[in-house]
Structures are given as structure tokens and as C-alpha cells.
């Protein structure tokens, strides 16, 4: 994973890094994600990443295989994000 797992979802289409108005909260989250990834709790070649969906502004949590970029698991699932985006588009 890159130095800052919190912002490493930049390469994924449609997902922007988490930005928080409070830099203290951002630092704490970054530190926690790094600690979890260094502990290897998600298994070999798996890392936790956080991002914010740019359209829905929902927090996206992913377990990613950094060697390939494969998303192993995601909360909320992509289908839920897409449904929410469709609802927002139809409402506006």
C-alpha cells in the first residue's frame, strides 16, 4: 500500500480520498488505518482503505489486494452506491 492508505484510493475510478475539515480526525484515522494494515489483520497482501464516494459523499471502506488493485470486499457494496446515485439523479 502507499504511504497513506487513507488516500490510496485515488487510482480507483469514481472514488476520491477522504478529506475531513478537522485535520486531527484525519490524522487519527490515518494512524489507525496504518496500524491495522501493519498488524496484518486482513491477511497477506490485503489492506484496508477508506475513501469518500464523490457523488453520494458516502464513506467507502474497502479491503484491497494492493499488488493487483483488486477490491476484495467493500462497505457499502458498489450496487448500493449505484442505487443511491440513481435515486439522487432521479430526485433532482
N, C-alpha and C positions, 0 to 999 in steps of 0.2 A: 504494500500500500504506500501511497505517497506520504510525505512527511505529515500532512494534515488530513487524516481520514475524513474529518468533518467536511472538507471541501473537495474531496476527491471524486465526487460525482459529476464534476464539470464535464467530463468526456461523454457522459450519458445524454442522449438526446432528450430534450424536454424537461430536464431536471437542473435546477440551479442550486448552488451551495446555500447552506443555512446562513442567514445573516440575522443577527439579533441586535436590537438597539442598545442593549446592555452588554458592553464588552466583557464584564465579569462573568455573566452567564455563558457567553460564548467560550471563554477560556475554560470554564469549569466543564462544559460539555465536551470540548476538545480533549481536555485532560482525561476525562472519564472514558471516552471512546478509545484513546490511545492505550490506556491501562487495560481495557478489556481486550483489545487486539493483541497487545504484548503478552497477555496472560494465555493466549491461545485457547480461550474458552469455546471458540466456534470451530475448532478443528484446524488441521493443517491446511494451508492455502485458502483460508476463509477469513474475511474481515468484515466488521460491522461498519456501516457508513450511514450518515444522516444527510438529508437534503430536503429542500422545500420544493414542491411542485410549483412551477411558475404560474400556472393558470389558476389552480384551486387554492394555492398558498398552504396546502396541507403538508404536514411533516411526513416525509417518506423515510422509512428505516429499511435498510437492505443489508442482507448478508451476501457478500460478493466474493467470487474467486478472482483475486487480483491478477493472477497470471493470464487469465483469459478475458476478464471483464464480465464473465457470466454472473447474472443475478440468480443466486440460489433460492433466496426467499425474500419477500418484500411485504411490508405492512405500511399502509393498506395495499392490497393487491392492485396491480395495474388495471384490472377490469373495474374496480371500484372507483379509481381515479378517473377513468374514461367515462363512467356513468355520471359521475359528479360534474365533469366538464360539459357533458351533453345537457344535463339539467340546467347548468348555468347559462349555456348558449341559448337554450330554448326559452328560458325565463326572461332573458334580456333582449 
